[in-house]
Amino acid sequence: MKHLGLATALLALVGTQSVAEDFKWAGTTDPQTLDPHAVNSTPVLGFLNNVYEGLVRRGKDMKIEPALATSWEPIGDGEGWRFTLREGVTFHDGATFDAEDVLFSYERASGESADTRSWFAPVSSVEVVDPYTIDILTTAPNPIFPDSIANWMIMDKGWAEANGSAAPDKENGNFATLNANGTGAFKVTSRETGLKTILEPHADWWGEVEHNITRAEFTPIQNPATAVAALLSGAVDLINPVPIQDAARLSENPDVKIIQGIEARVIMLGFGHEADELKFTADAGKPNPFKDVKVRQAVAQAVNVPAILQTIMRGNAEPASQLVSPAMRGYSEAHSERPAFDVDAAKALLAEAGYPDGFSFGLKCPNNRYLNDEAVCQAVVSLLAQVGITAELDAMPVQNYWPELRADNFDMYLLGWSPGTFDAEHPLRFLASTPNPDKKLGSWNFGGYSNARIDELLPMIQSEIDDTKRQAMLDEAATILQEEVAYVPLYVQPLVWGVRSNIELTQRPDNFFILRWVTVN
């Protein structure tokens, strides 16, 4: 019996160690690429924050802290920033990190084929001072620049060039699309696109190890019921997101914990501002009604956001009035109210615009990117029908969705935006600036919205160090965007994660899941 008891104890110990070392998680969207400069989206950047690192990073409290740079300071009277780099850092393949990798990564991430190009609009040049000092010069004083590059990830120059990946290729892909070589706490050891990706700790990582994982496996599970079943069975340790309708039931299960918060992401409707004609439905080829602000205002008043939040989000989201949530720096308190739901007012606006009988158009929507995204779009279709506007919904996986938007294949579309800087300047640069590839501006302004005053305000906002003056400019920008109905902000997306009860982790409001903060008990 003693021998049996010892054997049982050993088996229990082995089982505990196995659980503590192995971690599996699931999300609705597989990272589109492993290239940190090819696609600027949360599924890609959030995943790769475990593999690649930047000069700075965000901590558990979202504050900027040192990463591959140990310190930084302004140069002169606002000419730029000097970064002192961390010595003794190695990439996953053993290569040494230094300033040449930073310079290469700047040139790569700001190049014409990079989706991260807009991040570097304020940069005039990057200069290597010595192997562990680098200057990033800006066209004007830029007090928030270190915050703006928290997700700029550094690649190994030698590795990228040797493997034909000196530039990102988000259309056709290259070696860096399926392979990774970062300096982060975890390295990719296996990648099966759309099926699973396996990560293991980087043994020579420079940082302090807080986790107890020796192997992590990510699996995309698009079907919500399948994801919930996998969590309940223990097949996975985390699912993100938890279907809203299942959150209460799961929270009553002793083997599961629900971790809930508010994301920094605003979900909104966007318009084809610059399109002269509609592109979809029987009205294709007719003049584009969305060029008229009255029509856009009618859409804003026809969408019953409180009803969407109550029925689809089960009361777990907050209405949005602008392109950032109230938690973001630069939020405009003077513009906290969104347009009231008013069917009669919407119909009157349509009649004034010359559409008393409404019109039809095509609405593009992802079905696996945002929480309940397709259901929200279906609700929008029903609500617009009440004022005589007929929307034909085309919902698709996110890997097909972004190419459609970039090809201007929409009349109206759904978009979610989380500012990487946690500052209201961010969506102005990406979503509201007149698209200008040469100036690296407006890279996610799919509809081509343009306002000369917004373009004039942006560099002033970027360089202003007086918070009162800066906020006044942000308030002015918020006024313009609301009056012109550049977008229709709907709500701030909730964060609802489900984890096994033996898991400890940190949920950040940017919805990045950071493996190095996971403990399996």
Order of alpha helices (4+ residues) and beta strands (2+ residues): alpha-beta-alpha-beta-beta-beta-beta-alpha-beta-beta-alpha-alpha-alpha-beta-beta-beta-alpha-beta-alpha-beta-alpha-alpha-beta-alpha-beta-alpha-beta-alpha-beta-alpha-alpha-beta-beta-beta
